[in-house]
Amino acid sequence: MMAKMIITLRVFIARRFLVLEAWMVLHAMSILLKVWGFGKTVKHVCPQQDGRKPVPTAPDEAAVDRVTAAIARAKGWHMRGTTEDCLPVALTGLVLLRRKGVAAQLMLGVRRFPFGAHAWVKVGERVVDFPPEKHRNFVAVAVTDGMRWG
């Protein structure tokens, strides 16, 4: 009984720390995009991988679900006026998923009419997007390589 309570407490604390980490990374991505701009920030977050191929492994669906939930909660606490910006949210998802060992890809897409752009994260065939179906209106024009970190 005591062991089960300890495990439950550890899971509870781990999820809270993941939300806090998502909040901090989301703020960092927003600041980096404002200070460095798009190009330098993406190069920093998605460095060149020296031609190495991604490791083909099945994605950890539980880790993807935890990171997605943490980002959704962190968005609620994020700076006012920037919660609709998809790029910092997508970069946050990319960073957190790669830290968990998940081979995630940053997707950048455009729409012709009315013109618009959007960023989202893809894990295998699964799309991690906020809101979930927004990416369907866009055609992907740039994709990162999906390498895992660590």
VOBA-1610 file (N, C-alpha, C; in pm, whole numbers, padded with zeros to 5 digits, always signed):
BEGIN
Met+00082-00119+00000Met+00000+00000+00000Met+00087+00126+00000Met+00189+00126+00084Met+00277+00243+00094Met+00356+00261-00036Ala+00402+00151-00096Ala+00477+00159-00221Ala+00392+00219-00333Lys+00263+00183-00337Lys+00174+00235-00439Lys+00154+00386-00419Met+00144+00431-00295Met+00129+00574-00267Met+00254+00652-00307Ile+00371+00593-00284Ile+00496+00659-00321Ile+00508+00671-00471Ile+00472+00567-00543Ile+00477+00570-00690Ile+00379+00675-00742Thr+00259+00680-00687Thr+00160+00779-00728Thr+00211+00920-00703Leu+00275+00942-00589Leu+00331+01073-00556Leu+00443+01110-00653Arg+00529+01015-00688Arg+00637+01042-00784Arg+00583+01081-00921Val+00479+01012-00967Val+00417+01043-01096Val+00357+01183-01091Phe+00288+01216-00982Phe+00228+01348-00966Phe+00333+01458-00973Ile+00444+01440-00901Ile+00551+01539-00898Ile+00618+01549-01035Ala+00643+01436-01100Ala+00707+01437-01233Ala+00623+01513-01333Arg+00491+01496-01329Arg+00404+01568-01423Arg+00406+01718-01396Arg+00410+01757-01268Arg+00415+01899-01235Arg+00546+01961-01282Phe+00656+01889-01267Phe+00784+01940-01314Phe+00786+01951-01466Leu+00722+01860-01536Leu+00716+01867-01682Leu+00636+01991-01726Val+00529+02023-01656Val+00452+02144-01688Val+00538+02268-01664Leu+00611+02269-01553Leu+00700+02382-01524Leu+00810+02393-01629Glu+00867+02280-01670Glu+00969+02281-01774Glu+00911+02332-01906Ala+00790+02289-01940Ala+00725+02335-02063Ala+00702+02486-02057Trp+00661+02536-01943Trp+00639+02680-01927Trp+00769+02758-01945Met+00878+02708-01885Met+01007+02777-01896Met+01060+02773-02040Val+01049+02658-02106Val+01096+02647-02244Val+01010+02734-02337Leu+00881+02739-02312Leu+00793+02823-02393Leu+00832+02971-02381His+00861+03015-02260His+00908+03153-02242His+01043+03174-02312Ala+01133+03079-02296Ala+01265+03091-02359Ala+01253+03098-02511Met+01168+03016-02570Met+01151+03018-02716Met+01092+03151-02761Ser+00996+03205-02687Ser+00938+03336-02723Ser+01044+03445-02718Ile+01127+03442-02614Ile+01231+03544-02600Ile+01337+03528-02709Leu+01381+03404-02735Leu+01482+03381-02838Leu+01431+03426-02975Leu+01305+03400-03006Leu+01250+03442-03135Leu+01248+03594-03146Lys+01222+03663-03037Lys+01221+03809-03040Lys+01361+03867-03048Val+01457+03806-02978Val+01593+03859-02973Val+01675+03815-03094Trp+01674+03685-03124Trp+01757+03631-03232Trp+01686+03630-03367Gly+01554+03624-03366Gly+01481+03608-03491Gly+01461+03461-03524Phe+01388+03438-03631Phe+01350+03302-03669Phe+01471+03214-03705Gly+01554+03262-03797Gly+01663+03180-03850Gly+01760+03131-03744Lys+01812+03220-03663Lys+01910+03183-03562Lys+01849+03093-03454Thr+01724+03121-03417Thr+01658+03038-03315Thr+01639+02895-03365Val+01590+02880-03487Val+01568+02746-03541Val+01700+02672-03559Lys+01806+02743-03603Lys+01938+02679-03615Lys+01989+02633-03479His+01960+02710-03375His+02003+02673-03239His+01924+02552-03187Val+01794+02551-03212Val+01709+02443-03162Val+01720+02318-03249Cys+01742+02335-03378Cys+01751+02223-03473Cys+01888+02225-03541Pro+01996+02194-03469Pro+02128+02200-03531Pro+02144+02096-03641Gln+02236+02123-03733Gln+02267+02027-03839Gln+02323+01899-03777Gln+02287+01786-03834Gln+02323+01657-03774Gln+02435+01584-03848Asp+02514+01654-03926Asp+02630+01596-03995Asp+02593+01476-04082Gly+02476+01480-04144Gly+02437+01376-04238Gly+02393+01245-04174Arg+02386+01238-04041Arg+02340+01115-03978Arg+02192+01095-04004Lys+02152+00971-04018Lys+02012+00939-04042Lys+01940+00921-03908Pro+01810+00956-03902Pro+01734+00933-03779Pro+01727+00785-03744Val+01725+00756-03617Val+01713+00618-03571Val+01567+00577-03581Pro+01534+00474-03662Pro+01395+00435-03678Pro+01345+00354-03559Thr+01279+00420-03467Thr+01222+00352-03351Thr+01076+00393-03338Ala+01000+00307-03272Ala+00859+00341-03248Ala+00853+00451-03143Pro+00777+00557-03168Pro+00769+00666-03071Pro+00702+00621-02943Asp+00746+00676-02832Asp+00686+00650-02702Asp+00558+00732-02690Glu+00445+00670-02716Glu+00316+00740-02719Glu+00285+00804-02584Ala+00323+00737-02474Ala+00296+00793-02341Ala+00375+00922-02321Ala+00500+00925-02367Ala+00581+01047-02354Ala+00523+01159-02439Val+00476+01126-02558Val+00414+01227-02645Val+00289+01282-02579Asp+00208+01196-02519Asp+00087+01241-02450Asp+00120+01330-02331Arg+00221+01293-02253Arg+00260+01374-02136Arg+00311+01511-02178Val+00395+01514-02280Val+00448+01643-02327Val+00337+01730-02385Thr+00247+01670-02462Thr+00135+01745-02519Thr+00048+01806-02409Ala+00018+01728-02306Ala-00063+01778-02195Ala+00010+01888-02118Ala+00141+01872-02100Ala+00219+01973-02027Ala+00222+02105-02105Ile+00237+02098-02236Ile+00240+02221-02317Ile+00103+02288-02314Ala-00003+02210-02321Ala-00138+02267-02316Ala-00160+02342-02184Arg-00112+02286-02073Arg-00125+02355-01943Arg-00035+02476-01937Ala+00087+02464-01987Ala+00182+02576-01982Ala+00134+02693-02067Lys+00065+02665-02178Lys+00012+02772-02263Lys-00083+02861-02186Gly-00156+02804-02092Gly-00250+02882-02012Gly-00181+02981-01921Trp-00055+02957-01886Trp+00019+03044-01797Trp+00117+03133-01872His+00122+03120-02002His+00220+03191-02082His+00188+03340-02090Met+00285+03418-02134Met+00270+03563-02144Met+00147+03601-02225Arg+00077+03701-02180Arg-00044+03748-02248Arg-00008+03800-02388Gly-00091+03764-02485Gly-00072+03814-02621Gly+00014+03724-02708Thr+00081+03623-02650Thr+00166+03537-02732Thr+00116+03392-02734Thr+00004+03365-02669Thr-00043+03226-02662Thr-00090+03174-02797Glu-00119+03263-02892Glu-00164+03220-03023Glu-00048+03199-03120Asp+00072+03234-03081Asp+00188+03217-03167Asp+00224+03068-03173Cys+00218+03013-03291Cys+00240+02869-03306Cys+00389+02832-03302Leu+00477+02920-03346Leu+00618+02885-03355Leu+00683+02859-03218Pro+00666+02945-03117Pro+00724+02912-02987Pro+00667+02784-02928Val+00538+02760-02951Val+00474+02638-02899Val+00531+02515-02970Ala+00545+02522-03102Ala+00600+02409-03178Ala+00746+02383-03139Leu+00824+02489-03123Leu+00964+02472-03082Leu+00973+02412-02942Thr+00882+02452-02853Thr+00877+02395-02719Thr+00848+02246-02726Gly+00749+02209-02807Gly+00718+02067-02824Gly+00835+01989-02880Leu+00903+02048-02977Leu+01019+01982-03037Leu+01129+01958-02933Val+01160+02062-02855Val+01266+02052-02754Val+01230+01947-02649Leu+01108+01953-02596Leu+01069+01860-02489Leu+01061+01716-02538Leu+01008+01696-02658Leu+00999+01559-02711Leu+01138+01502-02737Arg+01226+01582-02794Arg+01362+01533-02820Arg+01436+01505-02691Arg+01411+01584-02586Arg+01473+01556-02456Arg+01425+01424-02398Lys+01302+01384-02434Lys+01247+01256-02388Lys+01291+01141-02478Gly+01374+01169-02578Gly+01422+01064-02667Gly+01328+01032-02781Val+01232+01119-02808Val+01136+01096-02917Val+01186+01170-03041Ala+01191+01100-03153Ala+01234+01160-03279Ala+01120+01243-03335Ala+01122+01373-03308Ala+01016+01464-03351Ala+01067+01553-03464Gln+00974+01599-03546Gln+01007+01687-03657Gln+00931+01818-03643Leu+00997+01929-03673Leu+00931+02058-03680Leu+00880+02076-03822Met+00752+02106-03836Met+00691+02124-03966Met+00652+02271-03980Leu+00686+02330-04094Leu+00646+02467-04124Leu+00561+02463-04250Gly+00443+02524-04243Gly+00352+02518-04357Gly+00294+02653-04391Val+00241+02662-04512Val+00178+02785-04559Val+00041+02754-04619Arg-00038+02860-04627Arg-00170+02853-04690Arg-00175+02969-04789Arg-00233+02944-04908Arg-00235+03046-05012Arg-00341+03153-04988Phe-00465+03113-04959Phe-00571+03214-04945Phe-00660+03180-04828Pro-00680+03268-04736Pro-00597+03388-04716Pro-00459+03344-04671Phe-00358+03420-04712Phe-00221+03380-04684Phe-00200+03365-04534Gly-00128+03261-04497Gly-00095+03238-04358Gly+00017+03137-04347Ala+00076+03131-04231Ala+00182+03034-04204Ala+00154+02970-04068His+00205+02849-04050His+00180+02775-03926His+00296+02681-03900Ala+00322+02654-03773Ala+00426+02559-03732Ala+00364+02455-03640Trp+00405+02329-03658Trp+00357+02221-03572Trp+00465+02115-03563Val+00444+02016-03478Val+00541+01909-03456Val+00478+01778-03501Lys+00561+01693-03563Lys+00515+01563-03609Lys+00603+01455-03549Val+00540+01350-03496Val+00610+01235-03440Val+00561+01113-03516Gly+00647+01059-03603Gly+00602+00950-03688Gly+00489+01001-03778Glu+00373+00939-03768Glu+00256+00985-03844Glu+00163+01070-03757Arg+00197+01085-03631Arg+00112+01161-03539Arg+00149+01309-03540Val+00049+01395-03546Val+00071+01538-03545Val+00040+01591-03406Val+00135+01669-03351Val+00116+01736-03223Val+00099+01884-03256Asp-00024+01935-03240Asp-00055+02070-03283Asp-00149+02135-03182Phe-00143+02265-03174Phe-00230+02342-03084Phe-00291+02456-03164Pro-00418+02460-03194Pro-00518+02357-03168Pro-00497+02235-03257Pro-00553+02121-03218Pro-00519+01992-03280Pro-00537+01982-03431Glu-00635+02046-03490Glu-00662+02028-03632Glu-00618+02145-03720Lys-00552+02244-03664Lys-00519+02364-03741Lys-00425+02335-03858His-00335+02240-03843His-00237+02211-03948His-00300+02163-04078Arg-00422+02114-04073Arg-00486+02060-04194Arg-00508+02166-04302Asn-00509+02293-04264Asn-00531+02401-04360Asn-00401+02448-04426Phe-00289+02384-04395Phe-00160+02430-04442Phe-00086+02318-04515Val-00001+02357-04611Val+00084+02263-04684Val+00225+02277-04628Ala+00283+02166-04586Ala+00419+02169-04529Ala+00520+02206-04636Val+00603+02306-04605Val+00706+02349-04699Val+00847+02330-04643Ala+00859+02307-04513Ala+00990+02284-04451Ala+00972+02186-04336Val+01068+02092-04325Val+01062+01988-04223Val+01202+01967-04168Thr+01216+01956-04034Thr+01345+01918-03977Thr+01365+01769-03994Asp+01483+01719-03960Asp+01519+01581-03990Asp+01470+01475-03892Gly+01418+01512-03777Gly+01362+01413-03684Gly+01463+01342-03598Met+01585+01395-03585Met+01685+01331-03500Met+01647+01344-03353Arg+01680+01241-03276Arg+01661+01248-03131Arg+01784+01309-03069Trp+01767+01375-02957Trp+01881+01432-02883Trp+01916+01340-02769Gly+02043+01342-02732Gly+02085+01272-02610Gly+02119+01129-02630
//
